[in-house]
Amino acid sequence: MTAAGEHAYAVHDRVERFAGPMFRVVTDRVAMPDGEIAERDYLRHVGAVAVVPYDEAADEVVLVRQYRHPVGGPLWELPAGLVDVAGETLAEVAARELAEETDLTCARLDLLLDLHPTPGCSDERIRIFLGRDLRPSAQPHPRRHEEATMVVARIPLARAVAMVFAGEVTNGAAVAGVLATVRARDAGWAPLRAAGPVPPAVE
C-alpha cells in the first residue's frame, strides 16, 4: 500500500535469474522518483512462520540450535519453517513446525508480530506466533539433514533476553520473538493479536 505523497515505484519488467523450491532470484526494472529506471535484484521468497514456545509457569522459552550452512555454523532459533504446503494456514504451519522441531504441541496460539528480516534483498515475510499451554507430542518426530543434530533447549526467558544482548542469539526472528514475548508478557498479553482457531495438535 502506498501512502499519500509516496512514489509508486512501478515495475516496468522483470527477469527471473533462478528458480528454486524456497526462493526465486529476479531483476526488476523500477521507475524511480526522478524518472530514471533502475535495476533491483532480490529474492522472491515463499514466506515463513516461527513460533515462540513459552512455558508460563516456568517463565521459559524453547529454542532450537541448528546448523545453518550460509553462516557456517549453528544458530539459536525459534521453531520455524517455510509456508510451502498448499492449503495450510499460517497458524497450521506454525503448529506443525512446533511439533516437528520440538516434539511439543500448544493449546493456545496467538499472533505476536510480523517481520521482514532482510528487506534490502528479499521480500520474505515471517509471521511469528506465541505458543502457550505446551504439551508433549504423543510420539517423537523423525529428523534428517541439519535437523538430525538439532538441539532443543528450555531457556529462562530472562536468560534468552541476555543471550540476545550478548550476541549469542542473532537469528532475526528469534531476536524479535524473544524481545516481543517479554514486552507482551509485561503488558499482560494485551499486544497479542488473534491467530484464528487453534489448529489441532500435530502428533
Secondary structure, DSSP 4 states (H G I P E B T S, - for coil): ---TT-----EEEEEEEEE-SSEEEEEEEEE-TTS-EEEEEEEEE--EEEEEEEETTTTEEEEEEEEEGGGTEEEEE-SEEE--STT--HHHHHHHHHHHHHSEEEEEEEEEEEE-S-TTTB---EEEEEEEEEEE-SSPPP--GGGGG-EEEEEEHHHHHHHHHTTS---HHHHHHHHHHHHHHHTTTTT-EE--SPPPP--
